[in-house]
């Protein structure tokens, strides 16, 4: 599962799958090849989560900037 399929994953889906990947790696018992594949998948999932979080941060920053601008306008009206 890579590329466009990862882009379609929601944050919670990617996070939950990442948790499972980490659990499997920590549990051990996998071959080197399986461990490498899990590691690579975990890296992909971490990138998906990071993109979602960066997008959320950008939305919050934009909302806060809008509030600051509205507050500034209101303060200017009071003067």
N, C-alpha and C positions, 0 to 999 in steps of 0.2 A: 504494500500500500504506500504509494509515494505520489509526489506531484499534485495533480489536480484533486485527487481523492483526499490528500491531507488538507488542501485548502478548504474542502467542504466540511472538515471536522469542526465541530464546535469546541469551545474552550474546555468544557466539562468532559467531553468525549476524549479529547487529546490528553487531558490531565489524568483521567482514569486509566487510560491505556498506558500512559507513562508510569503511573504508580505500579501497574501490573508488571511492566518490563523491569522496573527496578527491583520489585519483589523477586522476580524469577532470577535476576542476576545475583542478588544477595543470597538466595537459597542455594545457588550452585547446582552441581549435578548436570550441567549442560556441557556439550562438547565445545571446543575452542571456536569452531565455526558457528555454532548456535549462539555462543556468547557474543561473538563479533556482530552477528546479525541483530541480536537484541540491542547491543550497544548502538549500532547505526540507527535502528528504529527509534531508540530513546532520544538520540540527537535530533532526529526529524521531528519527533513529537514535542521536544523542548522548544524547537524553533516555532512550531505552530502555536504553542502556548505563549511564547514571547511575543509573537505578532499580535495575538488577541489582547494581551496585556498592554502592549504599546498603543494599540488602537483605543483601548478603554482609557488609557492615560490621556491620549490626545483629545478624546471626547470630553473628559473631565476638565482638562485645561481650557478647552474652548468654552465650555459652559461657565467655568469660573471667570474667564476673561469677559464673557458676555455680562455676567453679574457685575463685575467690576466696572464695566463701561456704563451699565444701567445705573449703578450707584453713583458714579461720577456725574452722569447727566442729572440725576436727582439732586445731588449736592449743588451742582451748578444752578439749578432752577431755584434753589432756596436762597442763593446769594443775592 
